[in-house]
Amino acid sequence: MVMNHTHEGSPPPAAPPERPEPPAYRPRERFWPYVDLPEQPDPEELASLDPDLHDALYGPSDRPFSITIVFPRFEGPDYDRAVAHARATAVEYREVGTGPALRSRARYLPSSAMALRELFELVSRHEGCEVLVDDRPVPYARELWLPLVWFLIPR
């Protein structure tokens, strides 16, 4: 005996949906906009990696000890002077971001302690100025690390 579970007033079950036909147009491979991107990052991309991420991906780096001053765009003639000074004296100078998020990054080695101090005096009073030790924010970077590096300035 076969049992029928449908009730007399209910509609019959819906038929399964039909499969759509395959598209008549197939894009060419050259249509894909990212075909020509290199698979390996270039040196500029590697330089912009977080140091901990860089070490995890590529092993420890052999960069020398450095102090980096990061400062935002600010109003006044000191900004142009600071950027010109950083470009002329830093071991590495980069601008990161755009618009209000633009930050200038100037890296100095201990042998450039005087140039580091001059840049810091130009930008330190502006909000958003950061001091990084080996590209990392560390406690007391302004209060401890910078004065220690300034002891290297010849008198």
Sequence and secondary structure as in RCSB ss.txt:
>XXXX:A:sequence
MVMNHTHEGSPPPAAPPERPEPPAYRPRERFWPYVDLPEQPDPEELASLDPDLHDALYGPSDRPFSITIVFPRFE
GPDYDRAVAHARATAVEYREVGTGPALRSRARYLPSSAMALRELFELVSRHEGCEVLVDDRPVPYARELWLPLVW
FLIPR
>XXXX:A:secstr
       TTS             S    GGG TTTT  SS  HHHHHTS HHHHHHHH        EEEEEE  S
SHHHHHHHHHHHHH SEEEEESSGGG EEEEEE GGGHHHHHHHHHHHTTSTT EEEETTEE TTIIIIIHHHHH
TTS  
